[in-house]
Amino acid sequence: MHSVCPKQTTLKAPVSIEGIGVHSALPARLELVPLAANMGIIFERTDLKTNNQIVARITNVADTSFSTTLGNAHGVTLSTVEHLMAALSACQISNVLVKVSGPEMPIMDGSSAAFVNLINTVGIVEQDAPRKIIRIIKPLEIKEERRWVRLEPAETFSFQLSVDFGGREGLQPEDHVYDFSTESFATDISQARSFGFYEDAQKLYAAGLAKGSSLDNAVVIKKGEVMNKDGLRYKNEMVRHKILDAMGDFYLTGSLIQGRCVGFNIGHEFNNRLMRKLLDDKTTYELIELAELSADQKEAPSKTDKTFVTFASSPKSFLKPQSVAAL
């Protein structure tokens, strides 16, 4: 079992980073600011003076085309939040104000690695409030032709995902099994980048989209070959990025999840639909409040304690992403 901090957490201090928006190519500045317990994750558009906050919740997802876009009742939107949300989920950040200088998050290198490193530069502090997790108690699924996803009860938070490109440009199917921990996310998932086909990218450019997309922030496939000079970071980088995206989208429930996600050819739309279906059916899950275990409880867990967490360590410190060669 992997450890989950039983208490809510926030950052020790504000921290910022700059990049560009993947669609606009305009400069984008991001600042993470500590928040009090029970505040959750809140996005704030600093280029707007009023009605500029959006709570990170599934019900505030406004669009899932190409990325996950959040919106509020006043029509204010913020796109491409999933990579930061994945990092916040993996680092177990409960409460933070995310200040963004425009309508897009900075894309960085197309993965979550920069955000994990950013969080690591200031560190994490526990707060005097218990963490709540969503424990899956009944399977639920969504199925369509050539794609499906299922969430089922399990002792940990894990994924078993597959992608099949239908033989396009000779690409072979990919699959990956991943059991969550803060440390393994940094090394095994966080560095997996967004990906796409060169032919599709040209169509997006022609439509005025993806102006900021480049080989610096995406894996691009042309005639079956990876165009990026340094190649892939993992031999199955594309399906690992699907796991990264799902972790970010799932964290819009406001809680970490205890359960196993099995899926085929999923994306942001499916992730959002699955989480909405989950929260709409209270027979499928329990909301568990974690209490910090005493030393005696650590040595002799109660028979009634069914939570998947162990408390031998907390997310106060974790591995920085390292350079990963193709596996």
Secondary structure, 3 states (H helix, E strand, C coil): CCECCCEEEEECCCEEEEEECCCCCCEEEEEEEECCCCCCEEEEECCCCCCCEEECCHHHEEECCCCCEEECCCCCEEECCHHHHHHHHHCCCCCEEEEECCCECCCCCCCCHHHHHHHHHHCEEEEEEECEEEEECCCEEEEECCEEEEEECCCCEEEEEEECCCCHHHCCCEEEEEECCHHHHHHHHCCCCCEEEHHHHHHHHHCCCCCCCCCCCCEEEECCEECCCCCCCCCCHHHHHHHHHHHHHHHHHCCEEEEEEEEECCCHHHHHHHHHHHHHCCCCEEEEECCCCCHHHHHCCCCCCCCCCECCCCCCCCCCCCCCCCC
